[in-house]
Amino acid sequence: MPPLRGPEIDHWIELEKDKNSKEKELPWGPLYNMSRGELLVLRKELISLLNKGWIREKGYAFAWTTELLTQLLRKTDTRCH
């Protein structure tokens, strides 16, 4: 988790648990089509959040972020076009 930013700003996501008190799997699905402009905005925001340390890759539960970033960087790389 990122460092606490004060008593009034403290956010987290509580994952649901199944009947055995294990965290449920996170839902996933295919990415919907986005315009190049939308992808560029998303890429800029994700890179900014990664650089600030506000989000990060962590373990298998967040493997989808790696896939998302890989696809995003591939689709927005001007050298590929």
N, CA, C and O atoms as a Maestro MAE file, in Angstrom:
{
 s_m_m2io_version
 :::
 2.0.0
}

f_m_ct {
 s_m_title
 :::
 protein
 m_atom[324] {
  # First column is atom index #
  i_m_mmod_type
  r_m_x_coord
  r_m_y_coord
  r_m_z_coord
  i_m_residue_number
  s_m_chain_name
  s_m_pdb_residue_name
  s_m_pdb_atom_name
  i_m_atomic_number
  :::
  1 25 0.842 -1.179 0.000 1 A "MET " " N  " 7
  2 3 0.000 0.000 0.000 1 A "MET " " CA " 6
  3 2 0.889 1.244 0.000 1 A "MET " " C  " 6
  4 15 1.972 1.241 0.584 1 A "MET " " O  " 8
  5 25 0.428 2.291 -0.650 2 A "PRO " " N  " 7
  6 3 1.173 3.541 -0.584 2 A "PRO " " CA " 6
  7 2 1.148 4.093 0.837 2 A "PRO " " C  " 6
  8 15 0.305 3.702 1.644 2 A "PRO " " O  " 8
  9 25 2.062 4.992 1.139 3 A "PRO " " N  " 7
  10 3 2.077 5.549 2.495 3 A "PRO " " CA " 6
  11 2 0.783 6.301 2.797 3 A "PRO " " C  " 6
  12 15 0.126 6.816 1.893 3 A "PRO " " O  " 8
  13 25 0.432 6.356 4.069 4 A "LEU " " N  " 7
  14 3 -0.753 7.107 4.481 4 A "LEU " " CA " 6
  15 2 -0.548 8.582 4.183 4 A "LEU " " C  " 6
  16 15 0.542 9.118 4.387 4 A "LEU " " O  " 8
  17 25 -1.578 9.226 3.708 5 A "ARG " " N  " 7
  18 3 -1.481 10.627 3.338 5 A "ARG " " CA " 6
  19 2 -2.214 11.529 4.311 5 A "ARG " " C  " 6
  20 15 -2.414 12.711 4.028 5 A "ARG " " O  " 8
  21 25 -2.609 11.006 5.426 6 A "GLY " " N  " 7
  22 3 -3.302 11.800 6.428 6 A "GLY " " CA " 6
  23 2 -4.538 11.082 6.916 6 A "GLY " " C  " 6
  24 15 -5.006 10.138 6.278 6 A "GLY " " O  " 8
  25 25 -5.073 11.525 8.053 7 A "PRO " " N  " 7
  26 3 -6.223 10.832 8.630 7 A "PRO " " CA " 6
  27 2 -7.479 10.911 7.763 7 A "PRO " " C  " 6
  28 15 -8.333 10.027 7.834 7 A "PRO " " O  " 8
  29 25 -7.599 11.949 6.954 8 A "GLU " " N  " 7
  30 3 -8.805 12.089 6.143 8 A "GLU " " CA " 6
  31 2 -8.693 11.390 4.781 8 A "GLU " " C  " 6
  32 15 -9.688 11.274 4.066 8 A "GLU " " O  " 8
  33 25 -7.497 10.926 4.420 9 A "ILE " " N  " 7
  34 3 -7.303 10.244 3.136 9 A "ILE " " CA " 6
  35 2 -6.708 8.866 3.410 9 A "ILE " " C  " 6
  36 15 -5.498 8.728 3.591 9 A "ILE " " O  " 8
  37 25 -7.547 7.876 3.438 10 A "ASP " " N  " 7
  38 3 -7.088 6.510 3.679 10 A "ASP " " CA " 6
  39 2 -8.019 5.574 2.916 10 A "ASP " " C  " 6
  40 15 -9.128 5.288 3.367 10 A "ASP " " O  " 8
  41 25 -7.563 5.099 1.759 11 A "HIS " " N  " 7
  42 3 -8.405 4.279 0.893 11 A "HIS " " CA " 6
  43 2 -7.839 2.878 0.765 11 A "HIS " " C  " 6
  44 15 -6.622 2.688 0.766 11 A "HIS " " O  " 8
  45 25 -8.718 1.905 0.656 12 A "TRP " " N  " 7
  46 3 -8.311 0.540 0.380 12 A "TRP " " CA " 6
  47 2 -9.500 -0.185 -0.220 12 A "TRP " " C  " 6
  48 15 -10.638 0.280 -0.154 12 A "TRP " " O  " 8
  49 25 -9.213 -1.319 -0.799 13 A "ILE " " N  " 7
  50 3 -10.270 -2.147 -1.374 13 A "ILE " " CA " 6
  51 2 -10.340 -3.418 -0.554 13 A "ILE " " C  " 6
  52 15 -9.368 -4.168 -0.466 13 A "ILE " " O  " 8
  53 25 -11.487 -3.656 0.042 14 A "GLU " " N  " 7
  54 3 -11.678 -4.893 0.788 14 A "GLU " " CA " 6
  55 2 -12.210 -5.944 -0.170 14 A "GLU " " C  " 6
  56 15 -13.265 -5.763 -0.777 14 A "GLU " " O  " 8
  57 25 -11.483 -7.037 -0.305 15 A "LEU " " N  " 7
  58 3 -11.913 -8.106 -1.186 15 A "LEU " " CA " 6
  59 2 -12.913 -8.995 -0.469 15 A "LEU " " C  " 6
  60 15 -12.792 -9.255 0.728 15 A "LEU " " O  " 8
  61 25 -13.904 -9.456 -1.225 16 A "GLU " " N  " 7
  62 3 -14.903 -10.346 -0.643 16 A "GLU " " CA " 6
  63 2 -14.264 -11.689 -0.325 16 A "GLU " " C  " 6
  64 15 -13.312 -12.114 -0.978 16 A "GLU " " O  " 8
  65 25 -14.804 -12.342 0.684 17 A "LYS " " N  " 7
  66 3 -14.298 -13.657 1.073 17 A "LYS " " CA " 6
  67 2 -15.379 -14.697 0.828 17 A "LYS " " C  " 6
  68 15 -16.573 -14.410 0.908 17 A "LYS " " O  " 8
  69 25 -14.928 -15.926 0.525 18 A "ASP " " N  " 7
  70 3 -15.893 -17.004 0.327 18 A "ASP " " CA " 6
  71 2 -16.252 -17.625 1.670 18 A "ASP " " C  " 6
  72 15 -15.846 -17.123 2.718 18 A "ASP " " O  " 8
  73 25 -17.008 -18.712 1.640 19 A "LYS " " N  " 7
  74 3 -17.469 -19.331 2.886 19 A "LYS " " CA " 6
  75 2 -16.334 -19.913 3.723 19 A "LYS " " C  " 6
  76 15 -16.518 -20.179 4.911 19 A "LYS " " O  " 8
  77 25 -15.152 -20.116 3.116 20 A "ASN " " N  " 7
  78 3 -13.985 -20.625 3.849 20 A "ASN " " CA " 6
  79 2 -13.052 -19.498 4.281 20 A "ASN " " C  " 6
  80 15 -11.916 -19.751 4.683 20 A "ASN " " O  " 8
  81 25 -13.518 -18.277 4.202 21 A "SER " " N  " 7
  82 3 -12.758 -17.076 4.571 21 A "SER " " CA " 6
  83 2 -11.543 -16.837 3.684 21 A "SER " " C  " 6
  84 15 -10.604 -16.150 4.086 21 A "SER " " O  " 8
  85 25 -11.558 -17.404 2.476 22 A "LYS " " N  " 7
  86 3 -10.504 -17.125 1.502 22 A "LYS " " CA " 6
  87 2 -10.994 -16.012 0.587 22 A "LYS " " C  " 6
  88 15 -12.185 -15.916 0.290 22 A "LYS " " O  " 8
  89 25 -10.055 -15.165 0.139 23 A "GLU " " N  " 7
  90 3 -10.433 -14.088 -0.772 23 A "GLU " " CA " 6
  91 2 -10.924 -14.676 -2.088 23 A "GLU " " C  " 6
  92 15 -10.310 -15.586 -2.644 23 A "GLU " " O  " 8
  93 25 -12.040 -14.142 -2.578 24 A "LYS " " N  " 7
  94 3 -12.576 -14.578 -3.864 24 A "LYS " " CA " 6
  95 2 -11.658 -14.102 -4.986 24 A "LYS " " C  " 6
  96 15 -10.947 -13.106 -4.846 24 A "LYS " " O  " 8
  97 25 -11.687 -14.834 -6.106 25 A "GLU " " N  " 7
  98 3 -10.910 -14.412 -7.268 25 A "GLU " " CA " 6
  99 2 -11.473 -13.112 -7.809 25 A "GLU " " C  " 6
  100 15 -12.684 -12.891 -7.799 25 A "GLU " " O  " 8
  101 25 -10.582 -12.255 -8.281 26 A "LEU " " N  " 7
  102 3 -11.022 -11.000 -8.881 26 A "LEU " " CA " 6
  103 2 -11.644 -11.283 -10.241 26 A "LEU " " C  " 6
  104 15 -11.126 -12.108 -10.994 26 A "LEU " " O  " 8
  105 25 -12.740 -10.616 -10.567 27 A "PRO " " N  " 7
  106 3 -13.351 -10.828 -11.879 27 A "PRO " " CA " 6
  107 2 -12.469 -10.246 -12.974 27 A "PRO " " C  " 6
  108 15 -11.720 -9.296 -12.746 27 A "PRO " " O  " 8
  109 25 -12.565 -10.816 -14.143 28 A "TRP " " N  " 7
  110 3 -11.811 -10.284 -15.267 28 A "TRP " " CA " 6
  111 2 -12.592 -10.534 -16.537 28 A "TRP " " C  " 6
  112 15 -13.517 -11.345 -16.562 28 A "TRP " " O  " 8
  113 25 -12.225 -9.852 -17.560 29 A "GLY " " N  " 7
  114 3 -12.855 -10.033 -18.854 29 A "GLY " " CA " 6
  115 2 -12.004 -9.365 -19.912 29 A "GLY " " C  " 6
  116 15 -11.019 -8.697 -19.598 29 A "GLY " " O  " 8
  117 25 -12.381 -9.542 -21.155 30 A "PRO " " N  " 7
  118 3 -11.598 -8.925 -22.220 30 A "PRO " " CA " 6
  119 2 -11.705 -7.405 -22.152 30 A "PRO " " C  " 6
  120 15 -12.719 -6.853 -21.724 30 A "PRO " " O  " 8
  121 25 -10.650 -6.753 -22.579 31 A "LEU " " N  " 7
  122 3 -10.664 -5.294 -22.638 31 A "LEU " " CA " 6
  123 2 -11.598 -4.851 -23.755 31 A "LEU " " C  " 6
  124 15 -11.627 -5.464 -24.822 31 A "LEU " " O  " 8
  125 25 -12.354 -3.803 -23.517 32 A "TYR " " N  " 7
  126 3 -13.206 -3.292 -24.582 32 A "TYR " " CA " 6
  127 2 -12.370 -2.402 -25.491 32 A "TYR " " C  " 6
  128 15 -11.336 -1.870 -25.087 32 A "TYR " " O  " 8
  129 25 -12.836 -2.253 -26.718 33 A "ASN " " N  " 7
  130 3 -12.095 -1.438 -27.678 33 A "ASN " " CA " 6
  131 2 -12.078 0.014 -27.231 33 A "ASN " " C  " 6
  132 15 -13.097 0.572 -26.824 33 A "ASN " " O  " 8
  133 25 -10.908 0.607 -27.317 34 A "MET " " N  " 7
  134 3 -10.743 2.008 -26.952 34 A "MET " " CA " 6
  135 2 -10.108 2.729 -28.133 34 A "MET " " C  " 6
  136 15 -9.356 2.137 -28.907 34 A "MET " " O  " 8
  137 25 -10.417 3.993 -28.259 35 A "SER " " N  " 7
  138 3 -9.783 4.786 -29.307 35 A "SER " " CA " 6
  139 2 -8.323 5.020 -28.927 35 A "SER " " C  " 6
  140 15 -7.940 4.855 -27.769 35 A "SER " " O  " 8
  141 25 -7.527 5.400 -29.899 36 A "ARG " " N  " 7
  142 3 -6.111 5.679 -29.636 36 A "ARG " " CA " 6
  143 2 -5.973 6.785 -28.585 36 A "ARG " " C  " 6
  144 15 -5.102 6.714 -27.718 36 A "ARG " " O  " 8
  145 25 -6.823 7.795 -28.663 37 A "GLY " " N  " 7
  146 3 -6.780 8.884 -27.688 37 A "GLY " " CA " 6
  147 2 -7.063 8.399 -26.273 37 A "GLY " " C  " 6
  148 15 -6.391 8.802 -25.324 37 A "GLY " " O  " 8
  149 25 -8.073 7.522 -26.137 38 A "GLU " " N  " 7
  150 3 -8.398 6.963 -24.816 38 A "GLU " " CA " 6
  151 2 -7.243 6.125 -24.281 38 A "GLU " " C  " 6
  152 15 -6.919 6.188 -23.095 38 A "GLU " " O  " 8
  153 25 -6.618 5.335 -25.166 39 A "LEU " " N  " 7
  154 3 -5.480 4.520 -24.743 39 A "LEU " " CA " 6
  155 2 -4.313 5.388 -24.284 39 A "LEU " " C  " 6
  156 15 -3.644 5.068 -23.301 39 A "LEU " " O  " 8
  157 25 -4.070 6.480 -24.993 40 A "LEU " " N  " 7
  158 3 -2.970 7.368 -24.609 40 A "LEU " " CA " 6
  159 2 -3.223 8.013 -23.249 40 A "LEU " " C  " 6
  160 15 -2.307 8.135 -22.435 40 A "LEU " " O  " 8
  161 25 -4.462 8.424 -23.005 41 A "VAL " " N  " 7
  162 3 -4.811 9.011 -21.707 41 A "VAL " " CA " 6
  163 2 -4.638 7.974 -20.605 41 A "VAL " " C  " 6
  164 15 -4.066 8.267 -19.555 41 A "VAL " " O  " 8
  165 25 -5.134 6.755 -20.844 42 A "LEU " " N  " 7
  166 3 -5.000 5.689 -19.852 42 A "LEU " " CA " 6
  167 2 -3.537 5.360 -19.599 42 A "LEU " " C  " 6
  168 15 -3.127 5.194 -18.450 42 A "LEU " " O  " 8
  169 25 -2.748 5.266 -20.667 43 A "ARG " " N  " 7
  170 3 -1.320 4.965 -20.523 43 A "ARG " " CA " 6
  171 2 -0.626 6.032 -19.678 43 A "ARG " " C  " 6
  172 15 0.130 5.715 -18.760 43 A "ARG " " O  " 8
  173 25 -0.890 7.290 -19.995 44 A "LYS " " N  " 7
  174 3 -0.273 8.399 -19.257 44 A "LYS " " CA " 6
  175 2 -0.631 8.322 -17.772 44 A "LYS " " C  " 6
  176 15 0.231 8.495 -16.910 44 A "LYS " " O  " 8
  177 25 -1.906 8.062 -17.482 45 A "GLU " " N  " 7
  178 3 -2.358 7.993 -16.088 45 A "GLU " " CA " 6
  179 2 -1.734 6.806 -15.355 45 A "GLU " " C  " 6
  180 15 -1.277 6.947 -14.220 45 A "GLU " " O  " 8
  181 25 -1.713 5.632 -16.001 46 A "LEU " " N  " 7
  182 3 -1.128 4.455 -15.352 46 A "LEU " " CA " 6
  183 2 0.360 4.637 -15.089 46 A "LEU " " C  " 6
  184 15 0.844 4.287 -14.012 46 A "LEU " " O  " 8
  185 25 1.084 5.175 -16.049 47 A "ILE " " N  " 7
  186 3 2.517 5.407 -15.858 47 A "ILE " " CA " 6
  187 2 2.739 6.414 -14.742 47 A "ILE " " C  " 6
  188 15 3.643 6.245 -13.924 47 A "ILE " " O  " 8
  189 25 1.923 7.458 -14.701 48 A "SER " " N  " 7
  190 3 2.029 8.451 -13.631 48 A "SER " " CA " 6
  191 2 1.797 7.812 -12.260 48 A "SER " " C  " 6
  192 15 2.555 8.059 -11.321 48 A "SER " " O  " 8
  193 25 0.754 6.995 -12.148 49 A "LEU " " N  " 7
  194 3 0.446 6.342 -10.869 49 A "LEU " " CA " 6
  195 2 1.531 5.345 -10.475 49 A "LEU " " C  " 6
  196 15 1.873 5.238 -9.298 49 A "LEU " " O  " 8
  197 25 2.080 4.611 -11.455 50 A "LEU " " N  " 7
  198 3 3.181 3.685 -11.168 50 A "LEU " " CA " 6
  199 2 4.410 4.446 -10.677 50 A "LEU " " C  " 6
  200 15 5.044 4.048 -9.699 50 A "LEU " " O  " 8
  201 25 4.744 5.544 -11.361 51 A "ASN " " N  " 7
  202 3 5.918 6.335 -10.977 51 A "ASN " " CA " 6
  203 2 5.777 6.957 -9.596 51 A "ASN " " C  " 6
  204 15 6.762 7.087 -8.870 51 A "ASN " " O  " 8
  205 25 4.568 7.341 -9.229 52 A "LYS " " N  " 7
  206 3 4.326 7.916 -7.904 52 A "LYS " " CA " 6
  207 2 4.305 6.847 -6.815 52 A "LYS " " C  " 6
  208 15 4.375 7.161 -5.627 52 A "LYS " " O  " 8
  209 25 4.207 5.575 -7.229 53 A "GLY " " N  " 7
  210 3 4.135 4.492 -6.255 53 A "GLY " " CA " 6
  211 2 2.741 4.292 -5.688 53 A "GLY " " C  " 6
  212 15 2.569 3.596 -4.688 53 A "GLY " " O  " 8
  213 25 1.748 4.898 -6.319 54 A "TRP " " N  " 7
  214 3 0.377 4.771 -5.816 54 A "TRP " " CA " 6
  215 2 -0.247 3.451 -6.219 54 A "TRP " " C  " 6
  216 15 -1.140 2.948 -5.538 54 A "TRP " " O  " 8
  217 25 0.224 2.883 -7.334 55 A "ILE " " N  " 7
  218 3 -0.173 1.535 -7.724 55 A "ILE " " CA " 6
  219 2 1.091 0.763 -8.040 55 A "ILE " " C  " 6
  220 15 2.121 1.352 -8.368 55 A "ILE " " O  " 8
  221 25 1.014 -0.547 -7.942 56 A "ARG " " N  " 7
  222 3 2.171 -1.370 -8.276 56 A "ARG " " CA " 6
  223 2 1.697 -2.780 -8.573 56 A "ARG " " C  " 6
  224 15 0.608 -3.194 -8.177 56 A "ARG " " O  " 8
  225 25 2.546 -3.499 -9.279 57 A "GLU " " N  " 7
  226 3 2.264 -4.903 -9.527 57 A "GLU " " CA " 6
  227 2 2.562 -5.659 -8.247 57 A "GLU " " C  " 6
  228 15 3.555 -5.395 -7.570 57 A "GLU " " O  " 8
  229 25 1.691 -6.600 -7.925 58 A "LYS " " N  " 7
  230 3 1.925 -7.357 -6.702 58 A "LYS " " CA " 6
  231 2 1.306 -8.737 -6.837 58 A "LYS " " C  " 6
  232 15 0.084 -8.884 -6.797 58 A "LYS " " O  " 8
  233 25 2.128 -9.721 -6.993 59 A "GLY " " N  " 7
  234 3 1.677 -11.102 -6.942 59 A "GLY " " CA " 6
  235 2 0.718 -11.508 -8.044 59 A "GLY " " C  " 6
  236 15 0.387 -10.721 -8.931 59 A "GLY " " O  " 8
  237 25 0.285 -12.742 -7.968 60 A "TYR " " N  " 7
  238 3 -0.552 -13.329 -9.005 60 A "TYR " " CA " 6
  239 2 -1.950 -12.724 -9.064 60 A "TYR " " C  " 6
  240 15 -2.569 -12.724 -10.129 60 A "TYR " " O  " 8
  241 25 -2.458 -12.214 -7.959 61 A "ALA " " N  " 7
  242 3 -3.822 -11.675 -7.945 61 A "ALA " " CA " 6
  243 2 -3.948 -10.457 -8.860 61 A "ALA " " C  " 6
  244 15 -5.045 -10.122 -9.305 61 A "ALA " " O  " 8
  245 25 -2.829 -9.800 -9.136 62 A "PHE " " N  " 7
  246 3 -2.867 -8.605 -9.967 62 A "PHE " " CA " 6
  247 2 -2.165 -8.817 -11.299 62 A "PHE " " C  " 6
  248 15 -1.696 -7.863 -11.920 62 A "PHE " " O  " 8
  249 25 -2.095 -10.066 -11.734 63 A "ALA " " N  " 7
  250 3 -1.432 -10.368 -13.000 63 A "ALA " " CA " 6
  251 2 -2.110 -9.657 -14.166 63 A "ALA " " C  " 6
  252 15 -1.464 -9.382 -15.177 63 A "ALA " " O  " 8
  253 25 -3.399 -9.356 -14.043 64 A "TRP " " N  " 7
  254 3 -4.117 -8.670 -15.116 64 A "TRP " " CA " 6
  255 2 -3.523 -7.297 -15.381 64 A "TRP " " C  " 6
  256 15 -3.622 -6.798 -16.502 64 A "TRP " " O  " 8
  257 25 -2.898 -6.660 -14.364 65 A "THR " " N  " 7
  258 3 -2.328 -5.329 -14.594 65 A "THR " " CA " 6
  259 2 -1.155 -5.422 -15.550 65 A "THR " " C  " 6
  260 15 -0.956 -4.534 -16.379 65 A "THR " " O  " 8
  261 25 -0.377 -6.492 -15.441 66 A "THR " " N  " 7
  262 3 0.747 -6.674 -16.345 66 A "THR " " CA " 6
  263 2 0.238 -6.832 -17.771 66 A "THR " " C  " 6
  264 15 0.778 -6.234 -18.702 66 A "THR " " O  " 8
  265 25 -0.802 -7.639 -17.934 67 A "GLU " " N  " 7
  266 3 -1.382 -7.843 -19.267 67 A "GLU " " CA " 6
  267 2 -1.951 -6.534 -19.806 67 A "GLU " " C  " 6
  268 15 -1.762 -6.211 -20.979 67 A "GLU " " O  " 8
  269 25 -2.641 -5.786 -18.962 68 A "LEU " " N  " 7
  270 3 -3.208 -4.507 -19.382 68 A "LEU " " CA " 6
  271 2 -2.110 -3.551 -19.825 68 A "LEU " " C  " 6
  272 15 -2.210 -2.940 -20.889 68 A "LEU " " O  " 8
  273 25 -1.064 -3.419 -19.016 69 A "LEU " " N  " 7
  274 3 0.018 -2.503 -19.360 69 A "LEU " " CA " 6
  275 2 0.732 -2.946 -20.630 69 A "LEU " " C  " 6
  276 15 1.091 -2.113 -21.462 69 A "LEU " " O  " 8
  277 25 0.939 -4.248 -20.784 70 A "THR " " N  " 7
  278 3 1.593 -4.762 -21.987 70 A "THR " " CA " 6
  279 2 0.782 -4.411 -23.226 70 A "THR " " C  " 6
  280 15 1.327 -3.914 -24.211 70 A "THR " " O  " 8
  281 25 -0.523 -4.671 -23.175 71 A "GLN " " N  " 7
  282 3 -1.381 -4.357 -24.320 71 A "GLN " " CA " 6
  283 2 -1.439 -2.859 -24.567 71 A "GLN " " C  " 6
  284 15 -1.397 -2.408 -25.712 71 A "GLN " " O  " 8
  285 25 -1.534 -2.101 -23.501 72 A "LEU " " N  " 7
  286 3 -1.630 -0.650 -23.625 72 A "LEU " " CA " 6
  287 2 -0.371 -0.073 -24.256 72 A "LEU " " C  " 6
  288 15 -0.453 0.754 -25.164 72 A "LEU " " O  " 8
  289 25 0.790 -0.506 -23.782 73 A "LEU " " N  " 7
  290 3 2.044 0.009 -24.322 73 A "LEU " " CA " 6
  291 2 2.218 -0.426 -25.770 73 A "LEU " " C  " 6
  292 15 2.726 0.338 -26.590 73 A "LEU " " O  " 8
  293 25 1.802 -1.643 -26.090 74 A "ARG " " N  " 7
  294 3 1.910 -2.139 -27.463 74 A "ARG " " CA " 6
  295 2 1.002 -1.334 -28.396 74 A "ARG " " C  " 6
  296 15 1.409 -0.971 -29.500 74 A "ARG " " O  " 8
  297 25 -0.227 -1.055 -27.954 75 A "LYS " " N  " 7
  298 3 -1.186 -0.349 -28.807 75 A "LYS " " CA " 6
  299 2 -0.848 1.127 -28.974 75 A "LYS " " C  " 6
  300 15 -1.220 1.734 -29.978 75 A "LYS " " O  " 8
  301 25 -0.152 1.708 -28.013 76 A "THR " " N  " 7
  302 3 0.130 3.144 -28.094 76 A "THR " " CA " 6
  303 2 1.542 3.436 -28.572 76 A "THR " " C  " 6
  304 15 1.916 4.600 -28.711 76 A "THR " " O  " 8
  305 25 2.330 2.403 -28.824 77 A "ASP " " N  " 7
  306 3 3.701 2.603 -29.299 77 A "ASP " " CA " 6
  307 2 3.649 3.010 -30.766 77 A "ASP " " C  " 6
  308 15 3.237 2.223 -31.618 77 A "ASP " " O  " 8
  309 25 4.059 4.220 -31.056 78 A "THR " " N  " 7
  310 3 3.972 4.723 -32.427 78 A "THR " " CA " 6
  311 2 4.922 3.992 -33.364 78 A "THR " " C  " 6
  312 15 4.718 4.013 -34.577 78 A "THR " " O  " 8
  313 25 5.939 3.354 -32.841 79 A "ARG " " N  " 7
  314 3 6.877 2.631 -33.697 79 A "ARG " " CA " 6
  315 2 6.225 1.406 -34.324 79 A "ARG " " C  " 6
  316 15 6.708 0.914 -35.344 79 A "ARG " " O  " 8
  317 25 5.134 0.898 -33.741 80 A "CYS " " N  " 7
  318 3 4.465 -0.300 -34.257 80 A "CYS " " CA " 6
  319 2 3.533 0.022 -35.414 80 A "CYS " " C  " 6
  320 15 2.991 -0.894 -36.032 80 A "CYS " " O  " 8
  321 25 3.333 1.295 -35.723 81 A "HIS " " N  " 7
  322 3 2.346 1.662 -36.752 81 A "HIS " " CA " 6
  323 2 3.024 2.125 -38.012 81 A "HIS " " C  " 6
  324 15 2.352 2.473 -38.983 81 A "HIS " " O  " 8
  :::
 }
 m_bond[323] {
  # First column is bond index #
  i_m_from
  i_m_to
  i_m_order
  :::
  1 1 2 1
  2 2 3 1
  3 3 4 2
  4 3 5 1
  5 5 6 1
  6 6 7 1
  7 7 8 2
  8 7 9 1
  9 9 10 1
  10 10 11 1
  11 11 12 2
  12 11 13 1
  13 13 14 1
  14 14 15 1
  15 15 16 2
  16 15 17 1
  17 17 18 1
  18 18 19 1
  19 19 20 2
  20 19 21 1
  21 21 22 1
  22 22 23 1
  23 23 24 2
  24 23 25 1
  25 25 26 1
  26 26 27 1
  27 27 28 2
  28 27 29 1
  29 29 30 1
  30 30 31 1
  31 31 32 2
  32 31 33 1
  33 33 34 1
  34 34 35 1
  35 35 36 2
  36 35 37 1
  37 37 38 1
  38 38 39 1
  39 39 40 2
  40 39 41 1
  41 41 42 1
  42 42 43 1
  43 43 44 2
  44 43 45 1
  45 45 46 1
  46 46 47 1
  47 47 48 2
  48 47 49 1
  49 49 50 1
  50 50 51 1
  51 51 52 2
  52 51 53 1
  53 53 54 1
  54 54 55 1
  55 55 56 2
  56 55 57 1
  57 57 58 1
  58 58 59 1
  59 59 60 2
  60 59 61 1
  61 61 62 1
  62 62 63 1
  63 63 64 2
  64 63 65 1
  65 65 66 1
  66 66 67 1
  67 67 68 2
  68 67 69 1
  69 69 70 1
  70 70 71 1
  71 71 72 2
  72 71 73 1
  73 73 74 1
  74 74 75 1
  75 75 76 2
  76 75 77 1
  77 77 78 1
  78 78 79 1
  79 79 80 2
  80 79 81 1
  81 81 82 1
  82 82 83 1
  83 83 84 2
  84 83 85 1
  85 85 86 1
  86 86 87 1
  87 87 88 2
  88 87 89 1
  89 89 90 1
  90 90 91 1
  91 91 92 2
  92 91 93 1
  93 93 94 1
  94 94 95 1
  95 95 96 2
  96 95 97 1
  97 97 98 1
  98 98 99 1
  99 99 100 2
  100 99 101 1
  101 101 102 1
  102 102 103 1
  103 103 104 2
  104 103 105 1
  105 105 106 1
  106 106 107 1
  107 107 108 2
  108 107 109 1
  109 109 110 1
  110 110 111 1
  111 111 112 2
  112 111 113 1
  113 113 114 1
  114 114 115 1
  115 115 116 2
  116 115 117 1
  117 117 118 1
  118 118 119 1
  119 119 120 2
  120 119 121 1
  121 121 122 1
  122 122 123 1
  123 123 124 2
  124 123 125 1
  125 125 126 1
  126 126 127 1
  127 127 128 2
  128 127 129 1
  129 129 130 1
  130 130 131 1
  131 131 132 2
  132 131 133 1
  133 133 134 1
  134 134 135 1
  135 135 136 2
  136 135 137 1
  137 137 138 1
  138 138 139 1
  139 139 140 2
  140 139 141 1
  141 141 142 1
  142 142 143 1
  143 143 144 2
  144 143 145 1
  145 145 146 1
  146 146 147 1
  147 147 148 2
  148 147 149 1
  149 149 150 1
  150 150 151 1
  151 151 152 2
  152 151 153 1
  153 153 154 1
  154 154 155 1
  155 155 156 2
  156 155 157 1
  157 157 158 1
  158 158 159 1
  159 159 160 2
  160 159 161 1
  161 161 162 1
  162 162 163 1
  163 163 164 2
  164 163 165 1
  165 165 166 1
  166 166 167 1
  167 167 168 2
  168 167 169 1
  169 169 170 1
  170 170 171 1
  171 171 172 2
  172 171 173 1
  173 173 174 1
  174 174 175 1
  175 175 176 2
  176 175 177 1
  177 177 178 1
  178 178 179 1
  179 179 180 2
  180 179 181 1
  181 181 182 1
  182 182 183 1
  183 183 184 2
  184 183 185 1
  185 185 186 1
  186 186 187 1
  187 187 188 2
  188 187 189 1
  189 189 190 1
  190 190 191 1
  191 191 192 2
  192 191 193 1
  193 193 194 1
  194 194 195 1
  195 195 196 2
  196 195 197 1
  197 197 198 1
  198 198 199 1
  199 199 200 2
  200 199 201 1
  201 201 202 1
  202 202 203 1
  203 203 204 2
  204 203 205 1
  205 205 206 1
  206 206 207 1
  207 207 208 2
  208 207 209 1
  209 209 210 1
  210 210 211 1
  211 211 212 2
  212 211 213 1
  213 213 214 1
  214 214 215 1
  215 215 216 2
  216 215 217 1
  217 217 218 1
  218 218 219 1
  219 219 220 2
  220 219 221 1
  221 221 222 1
  222 222 223 1
  223 223 224 2
  224 223 225 1
  225 225 226 1
  226 226 227 1
  227 227 228 2
  228 227 229 1
  229 229 230 1
  230 230 231 1
  231 231 232 2
  232 231 233 1
  233 233 234 1
  234 234 235 1
  235 235 236 2
  236 235 237 1
  237 237 238 1
  238 238 239 1
  239 239 240 2
  240 239 241 1
  241 241 242 1
  242 242 243 1
  243 243 244 2
  244 243 245 1
  245 245 246 1
  246 246 247 1
  247 247 248 2
  248 247 249 1
  249 249 250 1
  250 250 251 1
  251 251 252 2
  252 251 253 1
  253 253 254 1
  254 254 255 1
  255 255 256 2
  256 255 257 1
  257 257 258 1
  258 258 259 1
  259 259 260 2
  260 259 261 1
  261 261 262 1
  262 262 263 1
  263 263 264 2
  264 263 265 1
  265 265 266 1
  266 266 267 1
  267 267 268 2
  268 267 269 1
  269 269 270 1
  270 270 271 1
  271 271 272 2
  272 271 273 1
  273 273 274 1
  274 274 275 1
  275 275 276 2
  276 275 277 1
  277 277 278 1
  278 278 279 1
  279 279 280 2
  280 279 281 1
  281 281 282 1
  282 282 283 1
  283 283 284 2
  284 283 285 1
  285 285 286 1
  286 286 287 1
  287 287 288 2
  288 287 289 1
  289 289 290 1
  290 290 291 1
  291 291 292 2
  292 291 293 1
  293 293 294 1
  294 294 295 1
  295 295 296 2
  296 295 297 1
  297 297 298 1
  298 298 299 1
  299 299 300 2
  300 299 301 1
  301 301 302 1
  302 302 303 1
  303 303 304 2
  304 303 305 1
  305 305 306 1
  306 306 307 1
  307 307 308 2
  308 307 309 1
  309 309 310 1
  310 310 311 1
  311 311 312 2
  312 311 313 1
  313 313 314 1
  314 314 315 1
  315 315 316 2
  316 315 317 1
  317 317 318 1
  318 318 319 1
  319 319 320 2
  320 319 321 1
  321 321 322 1
  322 322 323 1
  323 323 324 2
  :::
 }
}
